[in-house]
Amino acid sequence: MIYLKSVYFYFLALIINLKTFIKTSYFSTNSYTKSLRTSVPKEFFFFPSSYLLSPFTNFQNYSFNLSNIDYENFWKQTSNKKNLRLHDFLWLGLVDRKTEASLVRKIISKWISNNNIYKKQIWGNSSISRRVISWILNADIILGSTNITFKNDFIESIIIQINHLKKNFNLESNNVTKIEILTTIYLSGLVFHDYKENITFAEKELRKVINIFFDDDGFPRSQNPDDLLQISKYFIILKDCSEAAENYEIDYINSLLKNNLMCLKKITTPLNTLPLFNGATEVNLNRFYDFLNEKNYKPKKKNGNVGGLNIINFKKDIVYINSNSPPLKNFSNCYQSGPLSFEYFNDEDKIITNCGFGKNISNKAIFLSKLTSAQSTICIDNTSVVRFERNKVINKAFGSSYEKGFKVFNEKNENNEEEIKFYASHDAYLKKFGYICSREIKILKKDYKITGRDFFEKKRETKKVGFSIRFHLTPGLNAVKTISGNSVLIQIRKNKSLIFTTDKKNITIEKSVFFAGNKVLNNFCIVISDLLENNDKIINWEIIKKI
């Protein structure tokens, strides 16, 4: 049955890919180019604030100097893969608006001359969406000239790209990208009264995406903190531009945005970063929170746990635990197979981490960062808890996803005078190895330490198999095994260190990797390893402050 199902998906993927190939081949024809050319509005109804672009650049100060750029050769110099992001035009938020407007117009004019017809690398849905949004949000300086020809070419190029997005919206499968597209289309309807129908189109499709993609708390069903952050930025554009355009109210977006920001506030770490689960990357949120404050957004923390993350904290200790079952298969493109993995912060220092997500590095980095061994959790026989689809044909059609999920269950939380406790189990290794895995993590209030207990419960007769429990350390922290043989000294700074101890002697320190934004960093990993010999097993460990 499984084989037949795989064959079915393979041939279905072939059909989808063939249809996509035929359609994208048509994109390059003169006939398709002509179909995108519709009436060109004469004016912008209003100019949205360029400040709305600042969360996408994540820079506080002007840092993109155009004064020494040869605009005639600007796009020739950016043809390599590394510089393709310049075609998104997010850098418009970084230029000196007073002195470099004329040079911006020349660069855009050159882009329109060279790229106003479909080109695969720079006409992806996300790229078009970011480009058009950047142009519209900076239209006040871009059109600060009396050149009627340029103005007409600029507005026409926006319409051409918007029409392309509308015609091919149904080909897009990624829900975050759908929201990018619909934000762009909606914005075009606000600024061009001739295209008010774009507002209706975008609203209708937005409601569909929202109903499918968000849970009751306002967290994406992908369980990806990075999705939550990116979507919040687009919803802010929708809200602010709707208010600026007057007579346009999207209360359902305003309500959802409020919940989005409350969820984001809830999961933000003491370092103002995202916890590294299910596709989140190493990103500093200081600038984004500054932006929210300046725009008078003051989100409170959501009550309870959100996005499949269980958070326990006391004073200077905070632990983030991945306590949810995997997302549905169609939302699992960035899922990382680390059930009950955790990240630990002490006094604003991140101690235990997951390895991050390699989406800005390479496809190989993405694959490696999805493995169970890249998370701070239990791993049996060096096997990931889920098998990810490796067939290129299927991945191209449906995106990378897991083949079969599992359940996290029996979750318990307790908070009393002595301790804060979390407990849960999962059956990811039950079918293959015959074990239910459970994890208990406590913050002991009086003793000022973190304790953990990992359980292996045998549910059927099974063969002898090895296991490992990994605790990845944040890059920059040093680790040294002590003479006792069952503990590790974690050196944080000259005057601060922690002791990791276990009741087992087989503890080692391994070299690991950490996917930090756009690069790979080296770090250390504490590993407890042993054998499961057809029996139950309990592993105790703790992290205490060195006195």
C-alpha positions as CSV (number, residue, x, y, z in Angstrom):
1,M,0.0,0.0,0.0
2,I,2.8,2.4,0.9
3,Y,4.6,1.6,-2.3
4,L,1.5,2.2,-4.4
5,K,0.9,5.5,-2.6
6,S,4.5,6.6,-3.3
7,V,4.1,5.7,-7.0
8,Y,0.8,7.7,-7.1
9,F,2.5,10.8,-5.6
10,Y,5.5,10.4,-8.0
11,F,3.3,10.4,-11.1
12,L,1.1,13.2,-9.7
13,A,4.3,15.2,-9.2
14,L,5.4,14.5,-12.8
15,I,2.0,15.9,-14.0
16,I,2.3,19.0,-11.8
17,N,5.8,19.7,-12.8
18,L,5.0,19.2,-16.5
19,K,2.1,21.7,-16.3
20,T,4.4,24.2,-14.4
21,F,7.1,23.7,-17.1
22,I,4.7,24.4,-19.9
23,K,3.2,27.4,-18.2
24,T,6.6,28.9,-17.3
25,S,7.8,28.3,-20.9
26,Y,4.8,30.3,-22.0
27,F,5.8,33.2,-19.7
28,S,8.7,34.0,-22.0
29,T,6.6,34.4,-25.1
30,N,5.5,37.7,-26.6
31,S,1.9,36.6,-26.4
32,Y,2.2,36.3,-22.6
33,T,4.1,39.6,-22.3
34,K,1.3,41.3,-24.2
35,S,-1.4,39.8,-21.9
36,L,0.2,41.5,-18.9
37,R,0.0,45.0,-20.5
38,T,-3.3,46.6,-19.3
39,S,-4.3,50.2,-18.8
40,V,-1.7,52.3,-17.0
41,P,-3.0,54.6,-14.1
42,K,-2.0,58.2,-14.4
43,E,-1.4,58.9,-10.7
44,F,-0.9,57.3,-7.3
45,F,-3.9,57.9,-5.1
46,F,-1.6,58.3,-2.1
47,F,2.0,57.6,-1.1
48,P,2.4,55.0,1.7
49,S,5.1,55.6,4.3
50,S,8.5,54.3,3.3
51,Y,9.2,53.6,7.0
52,L,7.1,50.4,6.6
53,L,10.0,48.9,4.7
54,S,12.4,49.2,7.7
55,P,11.6,45.9,9.3
56,F,12.6,44.1,6.1
57,T,16.1,45.7,6.1
58,N,16.8,45.3,9.8
59,F,19.2,48.3,9.8
60,Q,18.8,51.3,12.0
61,N,21.0,53.7,10.1
62,Y,21.6,54.5,6.4
63,S,24.1,52.0,5.1
64,F,23.7,51.6,1.4
65,N,25.8,54.2,-0.4
66,L,24.9,54.8,-4.1
67,S,27.1,57.8,-4.7
68,N,30.0,55.8,-6.1
69,I,27.9,53.4,-8.2
70,D,28.0,53.3,-12.0
71,Y,24.3,52.9,-12.6
72,E,24.9,52.0,-16.3
73,N,26.6,48.8,-15.2
74,F,24.8,48.3,-11.9
75,W,22.7,45.3,-13.0
76,K,25.6,43.7,-14.9
77,Q,27.5,43.7,-11.6
78,T,24.6,42.0,-9.8
79,S,24.0,39.1,-12.2
80,N,25.6,36.5,-9.9
81,K,23.5,34.5,-7.5
82,K,24.9,36.2,-4.4
83,N,23.6,39.6,-5.5
84,L,20.2,38.5,-6.9
85,R,18.6,39.8,-3.8
86,L,19.3,43.3,-5.0
87,H,16.5,42.8,-7.5
88,D,14.1,42.8,-4.5
89,F,14.9,46.5,-4.0
90,L,14.7,46.2,-0.2
91,W,17.8,48.3,-0.2
92,L,15.6,51.3,-1.0
93,G,15.0,51.5,2.7
94,L,18.7,52.2,3.3
95,V,19.5,54.9,0.8
96,D,19.9,58.6,1.5
97,R,16.4,59.8,0.4
98,K,17.5,63.4,0.1
99,T,20.6,63.1,-2.1
100,E,20.3,59.9,-4.0
101,A,16.7,60.0,-5.4
102,S,17.9,60.8,-8.9
103,L,20.3,57.9,-8.9
104,V,17.6,55.6,-7.7
105,R,15.4,56.6,-10.7
106,K,18.3,55.9,-13.1
107,I,18.8,52.4,-11.6
108,I,15.1,51.6,-11.7
109,S,14.9,52.9,-15.3
110,K,17.7,50.6,-16.3
111,W,16.1,47.7,-14.5
112,I,12.8,48.3,-16.4
113,S,14.7,48.4,-19.7
114,N,16.4,45.1,-19.0
115,N,13.9,43.1,-17.0
116,N,10.3,44.2,-17.8
117,I,9.7,40.7,-19.3
118,Y,9.6,37.4,-17.5
119,K,13.0,36.2,-16.3
120,K,12.9,33.1,-14.0
121,Q,15.6,34.1,-11.5
122,I,14.2,37.6,-10.7
123,W,10.5,37.0,-11.4
124,G,9.8,34.5,-8.6
125,N,6.7,35.4,-6.6
126,S,8.5,36.5,-3.5
127,S,11.0,38.5,-5.5
128,I,8.3,40.3,-7.4
129,S,6.3,40.9,-4.2
130,R,9.2,42.5,-2.3
131,R,10.2,44.5,-5.4
132,V,6.8,46.0,-6.0
133,I,6.2,46.7,-2.3
134,S,9.6,48.4,-2.2
135,W,8.7,50.5,-5.2
136,I,5.3,51.5,-3.9
137,L,6.5,52.4,-0.5
138,N,9.3,54.6,-1.9
139,A,7.2,56.0,-4.8
140,D,7.3,59.5,-3.4
141,I,11.0,59.8,-4.0
142,I,11.1,57.6,-7.1
143,L,8.5,59.9,-8.8
144,G,9.9,63.1,-7.5
145,S,10.7,64.1,-11.0
146,T,8.8,65.7,-13.9
147,N,9.9,63.1,-16.4
148,I,6.6,61.9,-17.7
149,T,8.1,59.0,-19.7
150,F,9.8,57.5,-16.7
151,K,6.7,57.9,-14.5
152,N,4.6,56.0,-17.1
153,D,7.2,53.3,-17.5
154,F,7.5,52.9,-13.7
155,I,3.8,52.6,-13.1
156,E,3.3,50.3,-16.1
157,S,6.1,48.0,-14.8
158,I,4.3,47.8,-11.4
159,I,1.0,46.8,-13.2
160,I,2.7,44.2,-15.4
161,Q,4.2,42.5,-12.4
162,I,1.0,42.7,-10.4
163,N,-0.9,41.1,-13.3
164,H,1.7,38.3,-13.4
165,L,1.1,37.7,-9.7
166,K,-2.7,37.6,-10.1
167,K,-2.6,35.3,-13.2
168,N,-0.4,32.7,-11.4
169,F,-1.5,33.0,-7.8
170,N,-3.0,29.5,-7.8
171,L,0.3,28.0,-8.8
172,E,1.8,29.1,-5.5
173,S,1.8,26.5,-2.7
174,N,3.7,28.2,0.1
175,N,1.3,30.1,2.4
176,V,3.8,32.7,3.5
177,T,4.5,33.6,-0.1
178,K,0.8,33.7,-0.8
179,I,0.5,36.4,1.9
180,E,3.4,38.3,0.4
181,I,1.6,38.2,-3.0
182,L,-1.7,39.2,-1.7
183,T,-0.3,42.1,0.3
184,T,1.3,43.3,-2.9
185,I,-1.9,43.0,-4.9
186,Y,-4.0,44.6,-2.1
187,L,-1.5,47.5,-1.9
188,S,-1.8,48.1,-5.7
189,G,-5.5,48.4,-5.4
190,L,-5.1,51.0,-2.6
191,V,-2.7,53.2,-4.5
192,F,-4.3,52.9,-8.0
193,H,-8.0,53.6,-8.0
194,D,-8.2,52.1,-11.5
195,Y,-7.4,48.8,-10.0
196,K,-9.8,48.7,-7.0
197,E,-10.8,45.2,-8.0
198,N,-7.3,44.1,-6.8
199,I,-8.5,44.8,-3.2
200,T,-11.5,42.5,-3.6
201,F,-9.3,39.8,-5.1
202,A,-6.7,40.0,-2.3
203,E,-9.3,40.1,0.5
204,K,-11.1,37.0,-0.8
205,E,-7.9,35.0,-1.1
206,L,-6.4,36.3,2.2
207,R,-9.4,35.0,4.1
208,K,-8.9,31.6,2.6
209,V,-5.2,31.5,3.5
210,I,-5.9,32.8,7.0
211,N,-8.6,30.2,7.7
212,I,-6.2,27.4,6.6
213,F,-2.8,28.6,7.9
214,F,-3.4,30.0,11.4
215,D,-4.5,28.3,14.7
216,D,-6.8,29.8,17.2
217,D,-3.9,31.7,18.9
218,G,-2.8,33.3,15.6
219,F,0.3,31.1,15.2
220,P,1.1,29.6,11.8
221,R,0.2,25.9,11.6
222,S,3.7,25.3,10.2
223,Q,4.9,25.9,13.9
224,N,7.7,28.0,12.4
225,P,8.5,31.1,14.4
226,D,10.2,32.7,11.4
227,D,6.9,32.4,9.5
228,L,5.2,34.3,12.3
229,L,7.7,37.1,12.2
230,Q,7.6,37.5,8.4
231,I,3.8,37.4,8.2
232,S,3.5,40.0,10.9
233,K,5.6,42.5,8.8
234,Y,3.2,42.1,5.8
235,F,0.1,42.4,8.0
236,I,1.5,45.7,9.4
237,I,1.8,47.0,5.8
238,L,-1.8,46.0,5.1
239,K,-3.1,47.6,8.3
240,D,-1.2,50.9,8.1
241,C,-1.8,51.4,4.3
242,S,-5.5,50.6,4.6
243,E,-5.8,53.3,7.4
244,A,-3.8,55.8,5.3
245,A,-5.9,55.2,2.2
246,E,-9.1,55.9,4.3
247,N,-12.5,54.1,3.9
248,Y,-10.8,50.7,3.8
249,E,-11.1,48.6,7.0
250,I,-9.8,45.1,7.3
251,D,-10.8,44.3,10.9
252,Y,-10.0,40.6,10.5
253,I,-6.4,41.5,9.6
254,N,-6.1,43.9,12.6
255,S,-7.4,41.3,15.0
256,L,-5.1,38.6,13.6
257,L,-2.1,40.9,13.6
258,K,-2.8,41.7,17.3
259,N,-2.7,37.9,18.1
260,N,0.4,37.4,15.8
261,L,2.4,40.0,17.8
262,M,1.2,38.6,21.1
263,C,2.5,35.2,20.1
264,L,5.7,36.7,18.9
265,K,6.2,38.5,22.2
266,K,5.5,35.3,24.1
267,I,8.2,33.3,22.3
268,T,10.9,36.0,22.0
269,T,13.9,34.9,23.9
270,P,15.8,37.0,26.5
271,L,18.3,37.9,23.8
272,N,15.5,39.3,21.6
273,T,15.9,36.4,19.1
274,L,13.6,33.6,18.0
275,P,13.8,30.1,19.5
276,L,15.3,27.8,16.9
277,F,12.5,25.4,16.2
278,N,10.9,24.2,12.9
279,G,12.6,26.6,10.5
280,A,13.5,29.6,12.7
281,T,16.8,31.3,11.9
282,E,19.2,33.3,14.0
283,V,17.8,36.9,13.8
284,N,18.0,39.8,16.1
285,L,14.6,41.3,16.8
286,N,15.8,44.6,18.5
287,R,15.2,46.7,15.3
288,F,11.7,45.1,14.8
289,Y,10.7,45.9,18.4
290,D,12.0,49.4,18.0
291,F,9.9,49.7,14.9
292,L,6.8,48.4,16.7
293,N,7.3,50.9,19.5
294,E,7.7,53.8,17.1
295,K,4.5,52.8,15.3
296,N,2.8,52.5,18.7
297,Y,2.3,48.8,18.6
298,K,2.6,47.5,22.2
299,P,1.9,43.8,22.1
300,K,1.4,41.9,25.4
301,K,2.5,38.3,25.9
302,K,-0.1,35.7,24.9
303,N,-1.4,33.7,27.8
304,G,-0.4,30.0,27.8
305,N,1.9,28.2,25.3
306,V,1.7,28.9,21.6
307,G,3.0,27.4,18.4
308,G,3.7,24.0,19.9
309,L,6.3,25.6,22.3
310,N,6.1,25.0,26.0
311,I,7.9,27.7,28.0
312,I,8.9,27.3,31.6
313,N,10.8,30.1,33.4
314,F,11.7,31.2,36.9
315,K,13.7,34.4,37.5
316,K,16.8,34.2,35.3
317,D,16.2,30.7,33.9
318,I,14.0,30.1,30.9
319,V,13.5,26.9,28.9
320,Y,11.7,26.6,25.5
321,I,10.5,23.1,24.7
322,N,9.1,21.7,21.4
323,S,6.1,20.0,22.9
324,N,3.8,19.5,19.9
325,S,3.2,16.8,17.4
326,P,4.5,17.6,13.8
327,P,2.5,20.0,11.7
328,L,0.3,18.6,9.0
329,K,2.3,17.2,6.1
330,N,1.3,20.1,3.8
331,F,2.7,22.6,6.4
332,S,5.9,20.7,7.1
333,N,8.3,22.2,4.5
334,C,10.5,23.6,7.3
335,Y,9.8,21.1,10.0
336,Q,12.8,20.0,12.1
337,S,12.5,16.5,13.6
338,G,13.2,17.3,17.2
339,P,10.3,16.3,19.4
340,L,10.8,17.4,23.0
341,S,14.0,19.3,22.1
342,F,14.8,22.3,24.2
343,E,16.7,25.5,24.4
344,Y,18.0,26.9,27.7
345,F,18.8,30.5,28.6
346,N,20.4,31.6,31.9
347,D,20.7,35.2,32.8
348,E,20.4,36.3,29.2
349,D,23.0,33.8,28.1
350,K,21.9,31.1,25.7
351,I,23.4,27.8,26.9
352,I,21.6,24.9,25.2
353,T,20.5,25.4,21.6
354,N,19.2,23.6,18.5
355,C,21.4,24.0,15.4
356,G,19.2,26.5,13.5
357,F,17.9,26.2,10.0
358,G,20.1,26.4,6.9
359,K,17.7,28.0,4.4
360,N,20.1,31.0,3.7
361,I,23.1,28.7,3.3
362,S,22.5,25.7,1.0
363,N,20.1,22.9,0.3
364,K,22.5,20.5,2.1
365,A,22.5,22.8,5.1
366,I,18.7,22.7,5.1
367,F,18.7,18.9,5.0
368,L,21.2,18.6,7.8
369,S,19.4,21.0,10.0
370,K,16.2,19.0,9.7
371,L,17.8,15.8,11.3
372,T,17.0,14.8,14.8
373,S,20.7,14.8,15.6
374,A,20.8,18.6,15.0
375,Q,18.3,19.1,17.8
376,S,18.9,19.0,21.6
377,T,16.9,15.8,22.2
378,I,16.9,12.0,22.2
379,C,18.1,10.1,19.1
380,I,17.9,6.3,18.7
381,D,20.4,4.6,16.4
382,N,21.3,8.0,14.8
383,T,18.0,7.9,13.1
384,S,15.7,10.9,12.6
385,V,12.3,10.6,14.0
386,V,10.7,11.2,10.6
387,R,11.9,10.4,7.2
388,F,12.0,13.3,4.8
389,E,11.0,13.0,1.2
390,R,14.2,12.9,-0.9
391,N,12.7,12.4,-4.4
392,K,13.5,15.6,-6.4
393,V,10.5,15.3,-8.6
394,I,8.1,15.1,-5.6
395,N,9.9,17.8,-3.7
396,K,9.7,20.1,-6.7
397,A,5.9,19.6,-6.9
398,F,5.0,19.5,-3.3
399,G,8.0,20.9,-1.4
400,S,10.1,19.0,1.1
401,S,8.0,17.3,3.7
402,Y,8.1,14.3,5.9
403,E,6.6,10.9,4.8
404,K,4.8,10.0,8.1
405,G,4.3,11.8,11.4
406,F,4.0,10.8,15.0
407,K,2.3,11.9,18.2
408,V,3.4,13.9,21.3
409,F,1.1,13.0,24.2
410,N,0.7,12.9,27.9
411,E,1.9,16.5,28.3
412,K,1.9,17.7,31.9
413,N,2.8,21.0,33.5
414,E,3.2,21.7,37.2
415,N,4.2,24.9,39.1
416,N,4.5,24.8,42.9
417,E,6.7,26.3,45.7
418,E,9.5,23.9,45.0
419,E,9.7,23.5,41.2
420,I,8.3,24.2,37.8
421,K,7.9,20.9,35.8
422,F,7.3,19.9,32.3
423,Y,6.7,16.3,31.1
424,A,5.6,14.7,27.8
425,S,6.1,11.6,25.7
426,H,6.3,10.8,22.0
427,D,5.9,7.6,19.9
428,A,8.2,8.5,17.0
429,Y,10.5,5.5,17.7
430,L,7.8,3.1,18.6
431,K,7.2,1.3,15.3
432,K,10.9,0.9,14.3
433,F,12.5,0.4,17.7
434,G,9.7,-0.5,20.1
435,Y,10.2,2.4,22.6
436,I,8.1,5.3,23.9
437,C,10.4,8.2,24.7
438,S,9.6,10.7,27.4
439,R,11.3,13.8,28.8
440,E,10.9,15.6,32.1
441,I,12.5,19.0,32.7
442,K,12.4,20.9,36.0
443,I,13.5,24.3,37.2
444,L,14.2,23.9,40.9
445,K,13.4,27.2,42.5
446,K,15.4,26.9,45.7
447,D,18.4,25.0,44.4
448,Y,18.7,27.3,41.4
449,K,19.3,24.5,38.8
450,I,17.8,22.7,35.9
451,T,17.2,19.0,36.0
452,G,16.2,16.6,33.3
453,R,15.1,13.0,33.1
454,D,14.8,11.1,29.8
455,F,12.8,7.8,29.8
456,F,12.9,4.9,27.3
457,E,9.9,2.7,27.9
458,K,10.0,-0.7,26.1
459,K,6.6,-1.5,24.6
460,R,7.6,-4.7,22.7
461,E,10.5,-7.1,22.4
462,T,13.3,-5.5,20.4
463,K,16.9,-5.9,19.5
464,K,19.8,-4.2,21.2
465,V,20.2,-0.6,19.9
466,G,22.3,2.4,20.7
467,F,21.0,5.9,21.6
468,S,22.3,9.3,22.2
469,I,21.0,12.4,24.0
470,R,22.5,15.6,22.5
471,F,22.8,19.0,24.2
472,H,24.2,21.4,21.6
473,L,26.0,24.4,23.1
474,T,25.8,27.9,21.7
475,P,28.8,28.8,19.5
476,G,31.5,30.6,21.6
477,L,30.9,28.5,24.7
478,N,33.7,26.2,25.7
479,A,33.2,22.7,27.2
480,V,35.7,20.6,29.2
481,K,35.0,17.1,30.6
482,T,35.9,16.9,34.3
483,I,37.9,14.3,36.1
484,S,34.8,12.7,37.6
485,G,33.9,11.4,34.1
486,N,30.2,12.2,34.4
487,S,30.2,16.0,34.2
488,V,31.2,18.8,31.8
489,L,32.3,22.3,32.7
490,I,30.6,24.9,30.4
491,Q,32.6,28.1,30.3
492,I,30.4,31.0,29.4
493,R,32.7,33.9,30.4
494,K,35.7,34.4,32.5
495,N,33.7,34.8,35.7
496,K,30.7,32.6,34.8
497,S,30.4,28.8,34.2
498,L,27.9,26.0,34.6
499,I,28.3,22.3,35.4
500,F,26.4,19.7,33.3
501,T,26.2,16.4,35.1
502,T,24.6,13.0,34.5
503,D,24.3,9.8,36.4
504,K,26.0,7.9,33.5
505,K,29.7,7.7,32.8
506,N,29.4,7.6,29.0
507,I,29.4,11.3,28.4
508,T,31.4,12.9,25.6
509,I,32.0,16.3,24.0
510,E,31.7,16.3,20.2
511,K,32.2,19.0,17.6
512,S,29.1,20.2,16.0
513,V,27.8,22.9,13.6
514,F,25.4,25.8,14.0
515,F,23.6,27.3,11.1
516,A,23.7,31.0,12.0
517,G,21.9,33.1,9.4
518,N,24.1,33.1,6.3
519,K,27.0,31.0,7.6
520,V,28.0,27.9,9.4
521,L,29.6,28.2,12.8
522,N,31.5,25.5,14.8
523,N,30.2,24.7,18.3
524,F,30.4,21.9,20.9
525,C,27.8,19.3,21.8
526,I,27.5,17.3,25.0
527,V,26.4,13.8,24.2
528,I,25.2,11.1,26.6
529,S,25.2,7.7,24.8
530,D,24.4,4.1,25.9
531,L,22.6,0.9,24.7
532,L,19.0,-0.1,25.0
533,E,19.2,-3.8,25.7
534,N,15.5,-4.7,25.4
535,N,14.8,-2.9,28.6
536,D,13.5,0.3,30.1
537,K,16.1,2.9,30.8
538,I,16.2,6.3,32.6
539,I,18.9,9.0,32.1
540,N,19.1,11.8,34.7
541,W,21.0,15.0,34.0
542,E,21.2,18.5,35.5
543,I,22.7,21.9,34.9
544,I,23.9,23.9,37.9
545,K,25.7,27.1,38.4
546,K,29.3,26.7,39.5
547,I,30.0,28.2,42.9
